[in-house]
Amino acid sequence: MQTATPVQRRAPRPRADALRNRERIVTAAREMFVEFGPDVPLDEIARRAGVGNATVYRNFPDRDALVREVVCSVMDRTSEAAERELAETGDAFEALSRFVHAAADERITALCPMVSSTFDRHHPDLEAARQRIEDLTERLMERACVAGQLRPDVGVGDIMIAVAQLSRPPAGTGCLSHDRFVHRHLQLFLDGLRAPARSELPGTAATMEDLRRA
């Protein structure tokens, strides 16, 4: 007598409306974290997302989970911008420039400080998202350098520092009022990256490891 092999059932896929609600929560949280900082009440996020409080807690059991999801989603969108530029076959430096401006538009500078202030910065999801951005940025820079368009004495860390310092102040400190200056100042910085270099930079090229040790 043979014993029937149990059938393994697939986990049910989330309903489309559940996925839409989750995305609305993440979008609303991203906007409000930028405007007011990480301590904005979750009830207010639910209200802006147009969902009930229970829906927020069903998707994100605590504030840390929501903040982490927002930061990872911004990093992922920034990486997608880099991948789009790598897929282009045109001017390598212009591709790098478009990526830098796109990173600023994602408000990555306003959100990333939350990683160190609210939860474990070494969470695997954050580490993976961060590594992806670093690798893609390095590839964009290498392509521009091989094309003779990017000065050779800069590193990935230099790009990241510039985006952090020139794009926006920390969340909740009036960062939205600075938007009109962002792309102007970033373009001034990018023009300084073009080869041939017009001056010698002090120190050495900044790496991501330098930033982590700072």
N, C-alpha and C positions, 0 to 999 in steps of 0.2 A: 504493500500500500504506500503510495507516494504522498508526501506532504506537500501541499501547494506552497509555492514560493510567494511570500508576501509581496504585494505590489507596493513599490515606493511611490508615494504621492508627491508631486511637486508642491512647493509652497505656493499658495495663491499669489498672483501678481497684484500689486496695489491697484485699486480702481483709479481711473483717469481723474475723477474729481478729487480723490485723496492726494494724488500727485500734484494737481493744480493748487490745492490748498497749501501743501508743503512749500511749493515754490513761492506762493504769495506771502507766506510767513517769512521765508528767507529774504525775499525782496524788501518787505516792509522793515524787517530787522536791520538789514544793511543800510537802508535810508536813515533810520532813526539812530542807529549807532553812530553814523557819521555826523548827524546833526546834534545829538545830545550826549554821546558817549555810551559806554557799555552798561551803565546803570539804569537806562530807561526802563520803566515798568513793563513787564511782559503783557499786562492788560492793555497798555497803549499800543504795543506792537500788534496784538490781536485785533484791536479796533481798526488800526490802519490797514491791516491785511483783509479785513472784512470777514473774520472768522471768530468763533467763540473761544473763550479761554481754554476749554477742554480740548479743542483741536490743537492748540499750541502745545499743551502738555502731553498730548497723545503722540505728537511727532518728536518733541524735545523734552525729555524728563526734567531737565534743569537748565539754568541759564548758560552754564558752561557748554552744554551740548549745542545750544543754539548759536552761541558766539563762535564756537569751533566750526560749525557748518557754514556760517556766513564767511568767515575768513578763508576756509578751504574753497568755497565757491568762487570767491573773488580771485584767489590764486589760480584756480582752474581756468577761469575766463581769461586771465592774463596770459596763461600758457597757451590757450587756444589762439590768442592774438599773435603770439610769437610763432606758432605753427603755421598760421596763415601767411605770415611774412616769409617764412622759410620756404614755403611752397611757391613763392613768386620768383620769377627768373630775371627780374629787372635790376635796377640799381641797388646794390647791397647796402650802401650807407643809408639810402632813403628807407629801405626796409627796416633797418635798425631804428631809425628816427621815428617811423610810424609806430613801432612797437613801444618805444619809450613814452610817446604821447598817449598811447592806448593804456599803458600801465597807470598813468596818472589819472586818466578818465575813470578807471575802475576804483579810484579812491583807495588804492591799496595802502597808501601811506597812513591814511586816517584810521584804518582798521587793524593793521598788523601790530601796533603797540598793545592791543588788547590781549595778544597771545601771552605776553609776559606778565600782564597784570591780573588776568582772571583765571588762567588754568595752565596745565602742563604744556609748555612749549615744545616738548619732545614727544607729544602724542604721535603715533604712527601716521595718521592721516595728514597731520601738518607737516611732518618730515617728508612724506612722499610728495606733497604738493609743492613744498619749498624746493626740493631737489629738482623737480621737473622744471620749474621756472629757471633755476640756476643753469641747468644743462642747456635749455633752449636759448637763454640769453648768451651763453658762451658760444653757441653755434652761430648765432647772428653776428656776434662780434668777430669771430674767426673769419667768416665769409667776407665781411667788410675789410678786415685786415689783409686777407689774401688779395683782395681787389685793389689794394694800395690806397684805400679811402679812409681807413681808420688809423690814427696814430698808434704805434705799437707799445707805448708806455702806459697803457691803461688796462685795467682788469674789470672783471664782472662786478667786483665790489665797488668800483668807482661809479659804475652805472647805477647800482642799487642805492648808494649813498646819495647820488644826485637826485634820483626820483624821490627819495625820502625827504631830503632837505628842501628841494625846490618846488615840489608839487603842493603839499598841503600840510598844515599843522595838525597836531593830534585831534582826534574826534572831539566834538563838543566845545571847541575853542574858537568858534566863528569861522571854521574852515570854508564854509560855503561862500563867504564874502570875499575870499581870496581867489576864487575861480578865475577871475578875469586876468590874473597875473600868471597863472600856471604855465600855459603853453608858450607865452612870450619868454619867460625865464628858462624853460626847458630848451627852447630853440637856441638861446644864447649859449647854453651849456653844450648842446650838440654841435654847434658851429666850432666850438673849441676842441672837439674830438677829431675833427677832420685832419687828414694828412695832406700835405706835410705839416708837421707841427711847427708853430711859430715861436715856441719857447721850450725850455727844458723844465719838466715838472720836478718839484722837490720830492724826495722820498721815493718809494717804490709803488708799483701798481697794487691797488687794494684787492684782496681776494675775499671770498665769502668767509673763509676761516678767520681772516682778520676781523671781520664784522662780528663774528660769533664770540671772539675773544674780547672784544671791546666792552 
